[in-house]
Amino acid sequence: MCTDKILPIVYSWLIYIIGAVLAYSHELLGIAVLFIFFFISDFITGFLASMKQGKGFQSSKARWGFAKAFCYLGTFAVIVLLGLSLKKVDTFMSILNVAVWSATWFECVSNLENILILFPENRFLKFMHYILAVEWVNKIPGLSDFLKEEKTKGNKNGKC
């Protein structure tokens, strides 16, 4: 019927639009692949870790994982749209690069924590988690001092 004629046109327009977007901003393809890889791996390792702990599939954690992914995607989309609307694409692509690497770091730490639940005695994984979660943070100027100060303020107020 009518849909037999319309669907090929819609498909061709979608392919054209996707091709145009990829041709215009080919850097985004690598970013998207990296993000999707870490999102899927975090979901799978989280699921396997909860299965090992005997908790089974927890929909609240799954929803949190999807909410986190949409927050990342929203942040990435806003950065790209700001760059396009302000006609400063190169500057905002640099900002996007920092945002993606930050999200990648968070997801790597999350993946390592989930994998450590699966393999709690693996010394290499413990070392990698220590390097990424502790030593890396110590390289950020002032952050360790801030964390110490916040901890002492919390202890003075009766908080742990």
MIBA-471864 format. One line per field, with one value per atom (N, C-alpha, C, O): residue number from 0; residue in one letter; chain; atom name; x, z, y. Coordinates in pm, whole numbers, plus 50000, padded with zeros to 5 digits. Each point is the difference from the previous one (the first is absolute). Layout:
<mibas>
num: (NUM;...);
residuo: (a;...);
cadena: (A;...);
atomo: (CA;...);
X: (X;...);
Z: (Z;...);
Y: (Y;...);
</mibas>
This chain:
<mibas>
num: (0;0;0;0;1;1;1;1;2;2;2;2;3;3;3;3;4;4;4;4;5;5;5;5;6;6;6;6;7;7;7;7;8;8;8;8;9;9;9;9;10;10;10;10;11;11;11;11;12;12;12;12;13;13;13;13;14;14;14;14;15;15;15;15;16;16;16;16;17;17;17;17;18;18;18;18;19;19;19;19;20;20;20;20;21;21;21;21;22;22;22;22;23;23;23;23;24;24;24;24;25;25;25;25;26;26;26;26;27;27;27;27;28;28;28;28;29;29;29;29;30;30;30;30;31;31;31;31;32;32;32;32;33;33;33;33;34;34;34;34;35;35;35;35;36;36;36;36;37;37;37;37;38;38;38;38;39;39;39;39;40;40;40;40;41;41;41;41;42;42;42;42;43;43;43;43;44;44;44;44;45;45;45;45;46;46;46;46;47;47;47;47;48;48;48;48;49;49;49;49;50;50;50;50;51;51;51;51;52;52;52;52;53;53;53;53;54;54;54;54;55;55;55;55;56;56;56;56;57;57;57;57;58;58;58;58;59;59;59;59;60;60;60;60;61;61;61;61;62;62;62;62;63;63;63;63;64;64;64;64;65;65;65;65;66;66;66;66;67;67;67;67;68;68;68;68;69;69;69;69;70;70;70;70;71;71;71;71;72;72;72;72;73;73;73;73;74;74;74;74;75;75;75;75;76;76;76;76;77;77;77;77;78;78;78;78;79;79;79;79;80;80;80;80;81;81;81;81;82;82;82;82;83;83;83;83;84;84;84;84;85;85;85;85;86;86;86;86;87;87;87;87;88;88;88;88;89;89;89;89;90;90;90;90;91;91;91;91;92;92;92;92;93;93;93;93;94;94;94;94;95;95;95;95;96;96;96;96;97;97;97;97;98;98;98;98;99;99;99;99;100;100;100;100;101;101;101;101;102;102;102;102;103;103;103;103;104;104;104;104;105;105;105;105;106;106;106;106;107;107;107;107;108;108;108;108;109;109;109;109;110;110;110;110;111;111;111;111;112;112;112;112;113;113;113;113;114;114;114;114;115;115;115;115;116;116;116;116;117;117;117;117;118;118;118;118;119;119;119;119;120;120;120;120;121;121;121;121;122;122;122;122;123;123;123;123;124;124;124;124;125;125;125;125;126;126;126;126;127;127;127;127;128;128;128;128;129;129;129;129;130;130;130;130;131;131;131;131;132;132;132;132;133;133;133;133;134;134;134;134;135;135;135;135;136;136;136;136;137;137;137;137;138;138;138;138;139;139;139;139;140;140;140;140;141;141;141;141;142;142;142;142;143;143;143;143;144;144;144;144;145;145;145;145;146;146;146;146;147;147;147;147;148;148;148;148;149;149;149;149;150;150;150;150;151;151;151;151;152;152;152;152;153;153;153;153;154;154;154;154;155;155;155;155;156;156;156;156;157;157;157;157;158;158;158;158;159;159;159;159);
residuo: (m;m;m;m;c;c;c;c;t;t;t;t;d;d;d;d;k;k;k;k;i;i;i;i;l;l;l;l;p;p;p;p;i;i;i;i;v;v;v;v;y;y;y;y;s;s;s;s;w;w;w;w;l;l;l;l;i;i;i;i;y;y;y;y;i;i;i;i;i;i;i;i;g;g;g;g;a;a;a;a;v;v;v;v;l;l;l;l;a;a;a;a;y;y;y;y;s;s;s;s;h;h;h;h;e;e;e;e;l;l;l;l;l;l;l;l;g;g;g;g;i;i;i;i;a;a;a;a;v;v;v;v;l;l;l;l;f;f;f;f;i;i;i;i;f;f;f;f;f;f;f;f;f;f;f;f;i;i;i;i;s;s;s;s;d;d;d;d;f;f;f;f;i;i;i;i;t;t;t;t;g;g;g;g;f;f;f;f;l;l;l;l;a;a;a;a;s;s;s;s;m;m;m;m;k;k;k;k;q;q;q;q;g;g;g;g;k;k;k;k;g;g;g;g;f;f;f;f;q;q;q;q;s;s;s;s;s;s;s;s;k;k;k;k;a;a;a;a;r;r;r;r;w;w;w;w;g;g;g;g;f;f;f;f;a;a;a;a;k;k;k;k;a;a;a;a;f;f;f;f;c;c;c;c;y;y;y;y;l;l;l;l;g;g;g;g;t;t;t;t;f;f;f;f;a;a;a;a;v;v;v;v;i;i;i;i;v;v;v;v;l;l;l;l;l;l;l;l;g;g;g;g;l;l;l;l;s;s;s;s;l;l;l;l;k;k;k;k;k;k;k;k;v;v;v;v;d;d;d;d;t;t;t;t;f;f;f;f;m;m;m;m;s;s;s;s;i;i;i;i;l;l;l;l;n;n;n;n;v;v;v;v;a;a;a;a;v;v;v;v;w;w;w;w;s;s;s;s;a;a;a;a;t;t;t;t;w;w;w;w;f;f;f;f;e;e;e;e;c;c;c;c;v;v;v;v;s;s;s;s;n;n;n;n;l;l;l;l;e;e;e;e;n;n;n;n;i;i;i;i;l;l;l;l;i;i;i;i;l;l;l;l;f;f;f;f;p;p;p;p;e;e;e;e;n;n;n;n;r;r;r;r;f;f;f;f;l;l;l;l;k;k;k;k;f;f;f;f;m;m;m;m;h;h;h;h;y;y;y;y;i;i;i;i;l;l;l;l;a;a;a;a;v;v;v;v;e;e;e;e;w;w;w;w;v;v;v;v;n;n;n;n;k;k;k;k;i;i;i;i;p;p;p;p;g;g;g;g;l;l;l;l;s;s;s;s;d;d;d;d;f;f;f;f;l;l;l;l;k;k;k;k;e;e;e;e;e;e;e;e;k;k;k;k;t;t;t;t;k;k;k;k;g;g;g;g;n;n;n;n;k;k;k;k;n;n;n;n;g;g;g;g;k;k;k;k;c;c;c;c);
cadena: (A;A;A;A;A;A;A;A;A;A;A;A;A;A;A;A;A;A;A;A;A;A;A;A;A;A;A;A;A;A;A;A;A;A;A;A;A;A;A;A;A;A;A;A;A;A;A;A;A;A;A;A;A;A;A;A;A;A;A;A;A;A;A;A;A;A;A;A;A;A;A;A;A;A;A;A;A;A;A;A;A;A;A;A;A;A;A;A;A;A;A;A;A;A;A;A;A;A;A;A;A;A;A;A;A;A;A;A;A;A;A;A;A;A;A;A;A;A;A;A;A;A;A;A;A;A;A;A;A;A;A;A;A;A;A;A;A;A;A;A;A;A;A;A;A;A;A;A;A;A;A;A;A;A;A;A;A;A;A;A;A;A;A;A;A;A;A;A;A;A;A;A;A;A;A;A;A;A;A;A;A;A;A;A;A;A;A;A;A;A;A;A;A;A;A;A;A;A;A;A;A;A;A;A;A;A;A;A;A;A;A;A;A;A;A;A;A;A;A;A;A;A;A;A;A;A;A;A;A;A;A;A;A;A;A;A;A;A;A;A;A;A;A;A;A;A;A;A;A;A;A;A;A;A;A;A;A;A;A;A;A;A;A;A;A;A;A;A;A;A;A;A;A;A;A;A;A;A;A;A;A;A;A;A;A;A;A;A;A;A;A;A;A;A;A;A;A;A;A;A;A;A;A;A;A;A;A;A;A;A;A;A;A;A;A;A;A;A;A;A;A;A;A;A;A;A;A;A;A;A;A;A;A;A;A;A;A;A;A;A;A;A;A;A;A;A;A;A;A;A;A;A;A;A;A;A;A;A;A;A;A;A;A;A;A;A;A;A;A;A;A;A;A;A;A;A;A;A;A;A;A;A;A;A;A;A;A;A;A;A;A;A;A;A;A;A;A;A;A;A;A;A;A;A;A;A;A;A;A;A;A;A;A;A;A;A;A;A;A;A;A;A;A;A;A;A;A;A;A;A;A;A;A;A;A;A;A;A;A;A;A;A;A;A;A;A;A;A;A;A;A;A;A;A;A;A;A;A;A;A;A;A;A;A;A;A;A;A;A;A;A;A;A;A;A;A;A;A;A;A;A;A;A;A;A;A;A;A;A;A;A;A;A;A;A;A;A;A;A;A;A;A;A;A;A;A;A;A;A;A;A;A;A;A;A;A;A;A;A;A;A;A;A;A;A;A;A;A;A;A;A;A;A;A;A;A;A;A;A;A;A;A;A;A;A;A;A;A;A;A;A;A;A;A;A;A;A;A;A;A;A;A;A;A;A;A;A;A;A;A;A;A;A;A;A;A;A;A;A;A;A;A;A;A;A;A;A;A;A;A;A;A;A;A;A;A;A;A;A;A;A;A;A;A;A;A;A;A;A;A;A;A;A;A;A;A;A;A;A;A;A;A;A;A;A;A;A;A;A;A;A;A;A;A;A;A;A;A;A;A);
atomo: (N;CA;C;O;N;CA;C;O;N;CA;C;O;N;CA;C;O;N;CA;C;O;N;CA;C;O;N;CA;C;O;N;CA;C;O;N;CA;C;O;N;CA;C;O;N;CA;C;O;N;CA;C;O;N;CA;C;O;N;CA;C;O;N;CA;C;O;N;CA;C;O;N;CA;C;O;N;CA;C;O;N;CA;C;O;N;CA;C;O;N;CA;C;O;N;CA;C;O;N;CA;C;O;N;CA;C;O;N;CA;C;O;N;CA;C;O;N;CA;C;O;N;CA;C;O;N;CA;C;O;N;CA;C;O;N;CA;C;O;N;CA;C;O;N;CA;C;O;N;CA;C;O;N;CA;C;O;N;CA;C;O;N;CA;C;O;N;CA;C;O;N;CA;C;O;N;CA;C;O;N;CA;C;O;N;CA;C;O;N;CA;C;O;N;CA;C;O;N;CA;C;O;N;CA;C;O;N;CA;C;O;N;CA;C;O;N;CA;C;O;N;CA;C;O;N;CA;C;O;N;CA;C;O;N;CA;C;O;N;CA;C;O;N;CA;C;O;N;CA;C;O;N;CA;C;O;N;CA;C;O;N;CA;C;O;N;CA;C;O;N;CA;C;O;N;CA;C;O;N;CA;C;O;N;CA;C;O;N;CA;C;O;N;CA;C;O;N;CA;C;O;N;CA;C;O;N;CA;C;O;N;CA;C;O;N;CA;C;O;N;CA;C;O;N;CA;C;O;N;CA;C;O;N;CA;C;O;N;CA;C;O;N;CA;C;O;N;CA;C;O;N;CA;C;O;N;CA;C;O;N;CA;C;O;N;CA;C;O;N;CA;C;O;N;CA;C;O;N;CA;C;O;N;CA;C;O;N;CA;C;O;N;CA;C;O;N;CA;C;O;N;CA;C;O;N;CA;C;O;N;CA;C;O;N;CA;C;O;N;CA;C;O;N;CA;C;O;N;CA;C;O;N;CA;C;O;N;CA;C;O;N;CA;C;O;N;CA;C;O;N;CA;C;O;N;CA;C;O;N;CA;C;O;N;CA;C;O;N;CA;C;O;N;CA;C;O;N;CA;C;O;N;CA;C;O;N;CA;C;O;N;CA;C;O;N;CA;C;O;N;CA;C;O;N;CA;C;O;N;CA;C;O;N;CA;C;O;N;CA;C;O;N;CA;C;O;N;CA;C;O;N;CA;C;O;N;CA;C;O;N;CA;C;O;N;CA;C;O;N;CA;C;O;N;CA;C;O;N;CA;C;O;N;CA;C;O;N;CA;C;O;N;CA;C;O;N;CA;C;O;N;CA;C;O;N;CA;C;O;N;CA;C;O;N;CA;C;O;N;CA;C;O;N;CA;C;O;N;CA;C;O;N;CA;C;O;N;CA;C;O;N;CA;C;O;N;CA;C;O;N;CA;C;O;N;CA;C;O;N;CA;C;O;N;CA;C;O;N;CA;C;O;N;CA;C;O;N;CA;C;O;N;CA;C;O;N;CA;C;O;N;CA;C;O;N;CA;C;O;N;CA;C;O;N;CA;C;O;N;CA;C;O;N;CA;C;O;N;CA;C;O;N;CA;C;O;N;CA;C;O;N;CA;C;O;N;CA;C;O);
X: (50083;49917;50087;50108;49842;50069;50130;50098;49903;50122;50114;50116;49851;50103;50078;50117;49821;50066;50068;50103;49841;50052;50122;50095;49904;50110;50136;50096;49918;50132;50047;50119;49788;50036;50047;50099;49828;50039;50136;50085;49937;50130;50112;50107;49871;50106;50030;50116;49781;50024;50075;50089;49876;50072;50146;50089;49936;50138;50074;50117;49818;50061;50035;50109;49796;50023;50113;50087;49911;50107;50135;50100;49902;50124;50050;50120;49788;50039;50056;50100;49837;50049;50137;50089;49930;50129;50108;50115;49850;50099;50040;50116;49787;50029;50082;50092;49876;50068;50046;49949;50149;50049;50068;50014;50028;50062;49900;50038;49835;49897;49980;49951;50085;49981;50085;49950;50176;50087;49953;50007;49945;49948;49878;49987;49925;49878;50034;49941;50152;50039;50062;49970;50117;50063;49895;50004;49904;49896;49912;49972;49985;49914;50072;49941;50188;50078;50003;49975;50056;50010;49864;49990;49906;49867;49958;49951;50068;49961;50085;49948;50183;50085;49967;50005;49960;49961;49870;49985;49922;49873;50022;49944;50136;50024;50076;49963;50145;50077;49919;50012;49905;49913;49898;49973;49972;49904;50067;49945;50174;50071;50042;49995;50046;50039;49881;50013;49872;49881;49955;49948;50071;49968;50092;49956;50174;50094;49969;50019;49933;49965;49867;49958;49974;49874;49881;49893;50123;49892;49915;49889;50162;49924;49995;50077;49831;49984;49927;49890;50170;49939;49960;50085;49785;49952;50040;50017;49999;50039;50141;50027;50064;50136;50003;50077;49840;49994;49947;50052;49845;49948;50106;50012;50063;50107;50105;50049;49984;50096;49950;50076;49796;49944;49989;50023;49942;49993;50137;50013;50089;50137;50039;50062;49901;50032;49929;50060;49815;49928;50055;49998;50050;50065;50127;50025;50054;50119;49962;50056;49848;49958;49945;50028;49895;49947;50111;49996;50103;50114;50075;50034;49990;50070;49920;50056;49812;49915;49997;50006;49986;50000;50131;50001;50110;50130;50007;50045;49909;50003;49907;50038;49841;49905;50049;49980;50083;50056;50111;50008;50076;50107;49946;50053;49842;49940;49929;50011;49916;49923;50090;49969;50141;50091;50108;50085;49911;50096;50144;50091;49927;50133;50017;50024;49963;49998;50132;49999;50114;50129;50018;50048;49913;50012;49912;50044;49833;49908;50032;49964;50103;50045;50110;50010;50074;50101;49934;50043;49853;49926;49932;49998;49947;49936;50102;49969;50150;50106;50029;50014;49995;50023;49882;50019;49859;49881;49995;49966;50069;49998;50107;49974;50145;50104;49966;50035;49898;49955;49897;50008;49895;49898;50065;49959;50140;50071;50071;50000;50061;50067;49900;50026;49859;49897;49953;49985;49993;49952;50107;49968;50160;50108;50005;50013;49978;50001;49879;50012;49872;49880;50014;49961;50093;50023;50097;49977;50131;50097;49939;50029;49887;49934;49910;49995;49933;49915;50083;49964;50146;50085;50068;50022;50011;50059;49902;50042;49830;49901;50003;49984;50037;50007;50129;49999;50112;50132;50064;50091;49865;50046;50147;50058;50002;50138;50102;50119;49839;50090;50081;49944;50185;50086;50017;50009;49996;50015;49880;50017;49863;49880;49996;49959;50083;50006;50098;49973;50142;50100;49946;50017;49918;49944;49893;49993;49924;49898;50065;49955;50151;50072;50059;49989;50072;50061;49894;50017;49873;49897;49918;49967;50001;49909;50071;49942;50184;50069;50113;50000;50095;50118;49965;50057;49851;49961;49939;50027;49890;49935;50104;49986;50119;50105;50078;50064;49931;50071;49927;50057;49817;49924;50037;49978;50078;50048;49889;49893;50134;49908;49887;49934;50041;49886;50021;49908;50213;50024;49990;49950;50099;49986;49854;49958;49964;49857;49930;49917;50116;49937;50036;49916;50211;50040;49925;49953;50034;49930;49853;49944;49994;49860;49982;49901;50196;49992;50011;49926;50165;50014;49878;49958;49984;49877;49886;49922;50070;49895;50016;49901;50224;50023;49966;49953;50071;49967;49849;49952;49974;49854;49933;49877;50201;49943;49966;49934;50110;49975;50120;50110;49868;50109;50074;50096);
Z: (50000;50000;50000;49941;50127;50005;50078;49968;50136;50081;49922;50030;49870;49919;49921;49968;50000;49925;50093;49965;50153;50092;50076;50019;50026;50082;49932;50065;49806;49938;49995;50012;49971;49999;50138;50014;50089;50138;50032;50059;49904;50026;49928;50058;49818;49925;50061;50005;50042;50065;50132;50032;50044;50125;49974;50070;49830;49965;49953;50035;49888;49953;50118;50006;50087;50115;50088;50042;49985;50081;49931;50064;49806;49924;50002;50012;49977;50004;50136;50009;50097;50135;50021;50055;49903;50017;49915;50043;49837;49915;50058;49991;50069;50056;50127;50023;50058;50130;50021;50086;49834;50008;50133;50036;50038;50130;50100;50093;49886;50093;49991;50095;49794;49984;50101;50066;49945;50098;50142;50084;49944;50133;50030;50110;49793;50021;50022;50087;49836;50015;50138;50065;49978;50131;50112;50092;49898;50102;50005;50108;49776;49995;50055;50071;49896;50052;50153;50063;49996;50146;50067;50108;49830;50058;50002;50102;49787;49993;50094;50069;49934;50089;50147;50081;49956;50137;50035;50110;49797;50024;50019;50092;49822;50007;50127;50069;49961;50120;50127;50097;49903;50115;50019;50112;49778;50007;50052;50087;49861;50045;50146;50074;49969;50140;50093;50106;49856;50085;50002;50102;49789;49998;50095;50071;49930;50088;50147;50085;49944;50138;50042;50115;49793;50030;50001;50051;49893;49999;49874;49996;49901;49876;49927;50028;49880;49923;50086;50051;49965;50079;49906;49940;50049;49905;50042;49913;50217;50042;49953;49958;50050;49952;49848;49945;49987;49854;49959;49906;50164;49970;50026;49923;50185;50029;49888;49961;49989;49890;49875;49933;50035;49883;50023;49908;50213;50030;49988;49948;50099;49988;49853;49961;49958;49858;49932;49917;50117;49939;50046;49924;50199;50046;49919;49958;50021;49917;49859;49947;49994;49864;49993;49905;50195;50004;50008;49932;50151;50012;49867;49956;49981;49872;49895;49922;50075;49901;50021;49904;50221;50028;49957;49943;50082;49959;49848;49949;49980;49853;49948;49912;50143;49955;50030;49920;50195;50030;49901;49953;50017;49903;49863;49933;50025;49869;50000;49903;50204;50001;50018;49947;50126;50018;49892;50000;49908;49890;50050;49942;50165;50058;50015;50110;49780;50003;50053;50080;49878;50044;50151;50065;49989;50145;50076;50098;49857;50071;49977;50082;49809;49982;50100;50047;49985;50104;50136;50079;49948;50125;50003;50103;49784;49991;50025;50064;49885;50021;50149;50048;50026;50144;50070;50089;49870;50061;49975;50089;49790;49968;50077;50051;49959;50076;50149;50067;49984;50140;50020;50096;49814;50009;49985;50067;49847;49981;50129;50037;50031;50126;50104;50066;49947;50095;49968;50089;49783;49960;50020;50036;49942;50025;50147;50033;50055;50144;50037;50078;49868;50028;49950;50069;49810;49947;50087;50028;50015;50085;50133;50051;50007;50126;49980;50085;49804;49972;49976;50046;49882;49971;50128;50016;50075;50128;50084;50080;49904;50069;49942;50072;49797;49936;50034;50019;49987;50028;50118;49979;50143;50114;50037;50067;49894;50039;49892;50018;49873;49891;50036;50011;50008;50044;49890;50030;49846;49890;49994;49983;50030;49997;50119;49986;50132;50117;49976;50035;49904;49971;49899;50018;49876;49900;50062;49968;50119;50067;50088;50004;50067;50084;49915;50036;49853;49913;49946;50006;49942;49939;50103;49977;50135;50095;50103;50050;49983;50106;49943;50015;49921;49953;49894;49999;49913;49896;50061;49955;50148;50066;50072;50006;50048;50068;49905;50043;49829;49901;49969;49939;50102;49976;50108;50118;49845;50101;50094;49956;50173;50100;50037;50102;49821;50029;50127;50080;49940;50122;50124;50103;49887;50113;50028;50116;49779;50015;50067;50088;49869;50058;50147;50081;49954;50141;50082;50110;49836;50071;50019;50107;49791;50012;50103;50073;49933;50096;50143;50088;49936;50134;50037;50116;49789;50028;50035;50091;49838;50028;50138;50069;49973;50133;50110;50106;49871;50099;50017;50110;49783;50006;50046;50002;50035;50047;49888;50024;49856;49888;49982;50044;49892;49974;49876;49961);
Y: (49881;50119;50125;50004;50096;50129;49991;50068;49849;49988;49935;50024;49894;49938;50104;49979;50132;50107;50100;50058;49961;50102;49950;50076;49798;49949;50009;50040;49923;50016;50146;50027;50064;50143;50043;50071;49886;50035;49940;50068;49806;49937;50073;50022;50014;50069;50137;50040;50031;50129;49982;50079;49818;49974;49968;50049;49868;49967;50125;50019;50065;50124;50092;50056;49959;50089;49946;50075;49795;49941;50014;50032;49945;50017;50143;50024;50072;50141;50038;50071;49881;50031;49937;50065;49811;49934;50065;50011;50032;50066;50135;50040;50030;50131;49989;50079;49823;49988;49857;49928;50032;49863;49969;49883;50220;49978;49942;49929;50100;49953;49849;49939;50001;49856;49923;49909;50127;49933;50022;49910;50210;50032;49914;49947;50040;49921;49853;49936;50011;49860;49976;49901;50190;49987;50003;49918;50176;50012;49876;49947;50005;49882;49877;49919;50067;49888;50001;49897;50218;50005;49988;49941;50111;49986;49854;49951;49979;49859;49915;49912;50115;49921;50025;49907;50218;50029;49928;49947;50052;49931;49850;49940;50000;49855;49963;49906;50168;49967;50025;49926;50176;50025;49889;49959;49994;49889;49874;49931;50038;49880;50011;49901;50218;50020;49982;49939;50113;49983;49854;49953;49975;49857;49924;49910;50126;49932;50028;49913;50206;50035;49939;50015;49918;49935;50094;49965;50153;50099;49990;50053;49880;49990;50133;50092;49917;50123;50103;49973;50143;50107;50112;50066;49955;50101;50141;50086;49939;50135;50032;50113;49789;50023;50012;50079;49844;50009;50137;50062;49986;50134;50106;50096;49888;50096;49999;50105;49777;49991;50070;50070;49911;50068;50150;50078;49963;50144;50063;50111;49819;50050;50013;50099;49802;50005;50117;50068;49955;50113;50134;50097;49910;50124;50027;50112;49783;50015;50044;50096;49834;50035;50142;50072;49967;50137;50102;50103;49870;50091;50010;50109;49777;50000;50076;50077;49900;50066;50151;50076;49968;50144;50063;50110;49823;50054;50014;50102;49796;50006;50109;50078;49930;50102;50141;50091;49929;50131;50036;50113;49790;50025;50036;50089;49841;50030;50134;50076;49954;50125;50122;50107;49879;50113;50006;50090;49814;49992;49993;50060;49867;49975;49849;49950;49980;49854;49944;49907;50148;49948;50012;49908;50207;50021;49903;49939;50046;49913;49852;49916;50051;49862;49968;49887;50212;49979;49980;49915;50164;49984;49862;49934;50025;49869;49889;49900;50119;49902;49982;49887;50224;49993;49932;49917;50117;49940;49849;49923;50035;49857;49925;49891;50167;49932;49994;49903;50199;49996;49890;49923;50070;49895;49862;49905;50085;49874;49959;49883;50214;49970;49948;49900;50170;49956;49858;49917;50057;49867;49893;49887;50147;49904;49961;49882;50218;49971;49915;49906;50127;49922;49856;49906;50078;49866;49922;49882;50183;49931;49959;49891;50194;49964;49878;49911;50085;49884;49875;49892;50121;49885;49951;49880;50213;49959;49918;49916;50108;49917;49858;49902;50089;49869;49926;49878;50195;49941;50074;50080;49894;50079;49979;50085;49805;49972;50037;49974;50084;50034;50124;50109;49874;50111;50105;50119;49838;50096;50094;50121;49824;50084;50095;50115;49836;50088;50114;50114;49853;50102;50102;50120;49831;50092;50089;50119;49826;50080;50105;50115;49847;50096;50112;50117;49848;50101;50095;50122;49823;50085;50077;50116;49822;50064;50086;50096;49872;50074;50085;50123;49813;50073;50105;50109;49858;50094;50125;50112;49869;50113;50086;50122;49815;50076;50089;50095;49876;50082;50130;50090;49920;50122;50100;49972;50143;50095;50045;50043;49946;50051;49906;50022;49875;49913;49919;49986;49961;49921;50089;49956;50170;50092;50030;50006;50012;50027;49883;50019;49859;49881;49985;49962;50067;49994;50104;49971;50151;50107;49965;50023;49922;49960;49889;49997;49913;49891;50054;49956;50138;50057;50083;50000;50072;50075;49906;50027;49862;49902;49939;49975;49999;49943;50100;49960;50169;50102;50014;50030;49948;50012;49871;49992;49909;49875;49903;49899;50131;49910;49908;50031;49856;49906;50040;49932);
</mibas>
